Amino acid sequence: MYIFIATIFIAELIIAFSIINLIIKADKKICDINDCISEFNPLAKTCMQYVRCVSTSFFTNVKTGIDFIKKHQEKIWVKAISTSAIYLMLVLFRIKRIKVKKLFNLVGVIADIALDFVV
């Protein structure tokens, strides 16, 4: 019976030493990672400032684009409708290139005249 208790005690010691060894290895790895983070921190700070600047300028440009679209919404709709009508006619009638060029010029002139009268 004492041999059984001794073997269990030795097994528990082996398990405890292996757990302690793993904890020490993990501590060393965490210290290494902490050193890397400490060295990387100024670079990360600079990168975060750059990202903040880029995102701010991006959202400013998006807001400016949305404002531009709101101002010129009617012109954009006219151009979109005329362009879609031209493509619809191309698909429906399958016009040759030379006729298409003339048609594009004609539609462009008509659209310019219509925009002059509207504005």
Secondary structure, DSSP 8 states (H G I E B T S, - for coil): -HHHHHHHHHHHHHHHHHHHHHHHHHHHHHHHHHHHHHHHHHHHHHHHHHHHHHHHHHHHHHHHHHHHHHHTHHHHHHHHHHHHHHHHHHHHH---HHHHHHHHHHHHHHHHHHHHHH-
